[in-house]
Amino acid sequence: MSVYLIKGKGYRYDFTLAGQRHTAAWFTTKRKAQAAQAEKRKEINEPLPEKTHETQTPTDTEFLELVNRRLDHLKAYHSQKHYADYRYLARKWVEHWSELKSCEITPEMIERYVLERIRVSPLTANKELRSLRSLFNFAKGKKLVRENPADDLQFLPVEKKVKYVPPQLEIDRVIDQADPDMKDYLWMIRETLARVSEINRLTWEDVNLAEKYLILYTRKKKGGSLTPRKVPMTEKLYAVLCQRHMDRDKTQPWLFWHAYWSNKTGEKQTGPYKSRRKKMRTLCRKAGVRYFCFHALRHSGASVMESANVPLGSIQRILGHENRSTTEIYLHSIGQAERHAMVVFEEARRKVTHRVTHNENPGEQELSVTH
């Protein structure tokens, strides 16, 4: 029987029976490790009824292998940005748990890790927890683990703030500071309410100038499939695209592309943009406005539509959301119903105050206030 402590991680049991090694970690106390070892021995000596091949779950997958399989899946089924964000987090997980098997990751270990990440911010800690939960849900779906150790862990409380949505005049000022190519890029996002990834992958085959619409593709759908949606052109967008179509380089399929040196090949290549975030910081600074990102143009446009009484369903389809609740997050204007409610409240409050003020009988005044 062998139960031992690994400093900074916890207790582990490790024994060999009938030529087969059995081990599990990390237990918070030696007693828990001993109890788990005894239970494992009992399970071996009194095996459960044999399960069918379909219901058996291998639990010896290395954690590093699980992470790599998850990354391969994300690369195939999700956006490049989502894949890159997940890979950044995965590198940190591997630093902690690369020597372990997936089944050896415990809720206590994940909780300690998440609490360490709160030093950055509660939002960062919650993002880590959400991503780890999806990692082990993926593992359960592939029958690599039996349980998700992150399932019962609670998200940390965060201080939610009203998202900054730039006024239309500030957006105009930023566009005025841009070079011609960047102006067209900003007008594309502003007039379509598209995601940056959708604009970056846009090709001339997706643009129908004759019927004044374009087709945007997104992976923000269940299953990660690249899903199209048609978006009608505004007159401004039509003018921008007509001019850009006349000036285009016919050897390139994309609306927005650039030449760059490839880190992989060391050669000069051409391709669509992946990120232009640094540009926005520079433009906002030159325009003398508070910094906002490309995504804020979607929020701003959705709020303008809502203020103009555009039906929520139409806004939802233009934004490319599957759920109505997601669209509601984008609506930052104060609706007419809320304004009317506050007017009714003010009038009612004034009437109560007026009755109390003009009531000369103290007893009746007290009764009126209580009522």
N, C-alpha and C positions, 0 to 999 in steps of 0.2 A: 504494500500500500504506500503511495507516495503523494503527499499533499505538501505543496511548498508555496512560498511567497515570492513574487517578483515585485520589487520595489517600484512604487509609482503606478502599478497596474492592478494588482490584486492577487488572490490565491488561485492556484491551479491544481487540478488532480491529473495524474498521469500514471497509468498502469498497463501492464501487458497480461493478457489472459488467452490461453490457447494459441499463442503465437500472434495474437492481434493486439495492436496498441489502441488504447482508449484514453482520450484526454478532453478536457473542457476547461474554459477560463472565462471571465475573470470574476471571481467571487469576492464579495466585500469582506467576508470573515472566513476564518479557517473552518469553523463549524459548518458553515454552508457548503464549503467545498467537500468536506468529509461526508456530509449528508447526500450530496449529489453523487459522489463516488459510490456510496453504498447503494443508492438507487440504481445506478448504472450496472453495478454488479448483479443486483437482483434481476434487472431486466435481461441481462445476458444469461443468467442461470434459469430464468423462467421466461423464455421468449414469448412475445405476443403472437397471436394467430397470424399466420403468414398473409401478407397483403398481396394484392394483385400488382402486376408490374406498373399499371397506370397510377396507383395510389402511393407507391413508394417514393420517398423523397431523399435523394442523396444530400448529405450534410457535410461533406468533406471538401467542398469547393473553396479554393483559396480566395481570400478577400480581394487580392489584386486581380485575380482572374474575373471575379464578379464585376469589379469596377470596369475592366476593359470590355467585357461583354455589354455592359450598360452603355458605355461610350460608343461602341460600334452601332448599337441600336439607335442611339440619339443621332448619330451622324447620318444614318440612313433615313430616319423618319421625321427629323425635326430640323429647324432652321440652323444655319451656321452659328448664329449668335447664341442660341440656346445651348448648342453643343459646346461652344467655347466657354461659356459661363460655367457649365457643368464640369468641364475638364479642369478649370481653375480650382473649383472646390474639391474635385476628386484627388488632385495632387496632395492636398492637405490631409485628406483622410488616409491616403496611402502612407504618408509619413508616420502616422500613428499606428496603423493596423496592418501594414503590408505582410507581417510575419504570421498573421492569424488566419484561421479559416473563417468563412462567413458565419458559421454557426456559433463561433466563439465570441462574436460581438454581442455584448449584453446591453440592456437598457441603461444600466449604471454607467457604462463606458460612454455611451452616446450622450447621456445627460451631462457628464463631466466635460465632455468636449464642447457641447453647445454652450454651457455656462462659461467656458473660457472665451468663446467667441463673442460673448456679450460685452467684452472689453472694447470691441470695435463699435457695436451698437446692437440694441435689441432686434432691429430689423435684419441685421446680418445673421444673428443667432437663429432667428426664425427661418431665414432662407436656408441656412445649413440644415436645420431640422427637417424642413419640408423636402429638401433634396435627398437627405438620407432616408426619409420615409419612402420616397418614390424609388430609391435604389433597392430597398429590401422588398417593396411590393413587386418590383420587377423580378427579383430573385424568387419570390413565392410563385409568381406566375410561371416561371421557368422550372419550378420544383427543385430549386437549389437550396432553399431553407424551408423550415416548417412554419416559423413564426417571424413576424416583423418586430424587431426589438425597439423600434421607434414609435410603434402604434400608440402606446399609452402615455407618451410624454406630451406635456402641454406646451403650447406656444407661450412665449414670454409677452408680458404686457408692453405695448408700445404707445408712444405719444403721437397720436395722429394729428396732422396739420392739414389745413386747406391747401390743396395743390395750387401752385401759382399758374395762372392761365394768362398769357400776355394779351393785352388789348390789341385790337386790330391796327391802331395807329402805330404801336410799337413794332408790330410785325412789318408794316410798311417801311418803317425807318431802317430795320435790319435788311430788308430786301434791297433798299436803295444803296446800301453799302457794299453789296455783293458784286462780283464780276459777272459778265453775261452768262457763263455756264452755271454758276451757282444761283443766279437769279432764276433761271429756268427750273433748276432743281427745287428751289423753295416754292415757286409757283405750282409745281407739280404736286408737292405734298399738300400745300394750302388748298388747292382747288379740287383735290380728290379725297382729302382726309385719309390718305394711304399711310401705311407703315413704311419706314425707310427701306426695309428689306424688300417690300413689294415694288418700290420705285427702282431699287438697284437691279432687280432681275428683269425689269420691263424691257421688252424688245419691240422692234417696229412691227413685228407680226401681231403684237397684242394691241395695236393702235388702228382704229377704223375711223379715218378722217371723213370718209364719205357719209357715215351714219352718226358721227360725232359721239363715239364712246370708246373706251379702252377696257382691256381685261387685266385685272390684277390677280395675282396668285399668292396664296398664303398657306403656310403650314400650321397656322393657329387653329386647327380643327382636330376633332377627336380622331385618333389613329395616326395623326401626322401626315395625312395625304395632302399633296399640293392641290389646293382647291381654288377654282377660278370664280370670279364674280365680275359682272359688267358694271361699270361706272360711267354715267353720262358726262359729257364734257360741258363745262361752262364756256361762255363765249371767250373769256380771257384765256382759258386753257387751250381752246381751239386755236386761237391766234398764236400762242406760244409754240404749240406743236407744229402748226403749218410752217412757221419760220424755221423751226429746228429741223423739220423734215427736208426742207430745201437745202439747208446748210450741212446736212449729215455726211459722214464718211460712209459710203456705201459698202465698204469692206467690213464694217463693224455692225453686228446685229442689235446692240444695245442702244438705248436712248442716252444713257450716261455711262461713260467708260473712261478709262485712263491707261496710260503706259506706266509700267513700274518694273523694278528689278525683283525677280523672284528669289526669295531666300533659299528655296529648295534647289533650283537649277543654277542660280547665279546669272541667269540670262534675262534680257529685257522682254517683257510680255505685255499684252494688252488684255483687259478684262473689265468687268463691272466693278463699281465701288463696293467696298464692304463697310467702311465707316468714314464719316466726315465730321465727327463730333468736334474736333479741334477748331474747325472752320467756324462753327456757331459761336464759340467763345470769343473768337476774334471779332466777328461781325457784331455781336451784342456790345462788346466793349467800344468799338468804333461808333456804333449808333447811340451810345450813351444810355442804354436800357439795361434793366435787370436781365441776367442770363436766363435763357430758356433753351430747351433742346428741341430737336425736330418733332418729337412725339407731342410736344405741347401744342403744335399746330392742329393735331387731331382733336384735342380737347377744346381748343378755341373754336374750331369750326363746328363741332357738335353743339357747343353752347349757343353759337349764333343761330344755328338751325332751330334749336329748341325755343329761343326767344322769338323766332318768327313763326312759331306754332307748327313747325314741321312734325308730322306724326312720328312717334317714337319708333315704330316699325320701320319706317323709311330710313331714319338715322341709323338704326341697327344694321340694315342691309348695306348701306353705304360704307359703314365702318368695318363690315365683315365680321360681326360678332355672332356667335351661335346663341348666346343667352342674353335675354333682355336686361338682366341684372348687371351684366358687364357694361352695356351701353349706358345705363343710368349713372355709372361711375364717372362717365365723361361729361355729364351735364352739370355744369357749374353755375349756370345762371339761376336766378331766383324766379320761379314760375309765377304766373299770374294768380294761380290758386292760392299760393302762399301769401302773396301781397294782399289779395282780397281778404284772406283770413285775418291778417294783422289790422286791416282797416275796420273790419267788424269788431275785433277785439277792442280797438281804441274807442270806437263809438259806444260799445257796451260799458267800458270802464268809465267813460265820461258821464254816462247816464247815472251809474251807481254813485259816483262822486257828487253829482249834482243833487241827487235825492238826499244824501247824507248831509251835505252842506246846508241845504235849505230846510232841514227838519229841526224845529226849535225844541222839541221834547227830548231830553236826554235819554229817557227810557226807550222812546221810539227810535232814537238815533242808534242806540246800542243794538236794538232788535234789527234795525235795517242793515247795520254792518254785519251782524252775525248771519243774517239771511244772504 
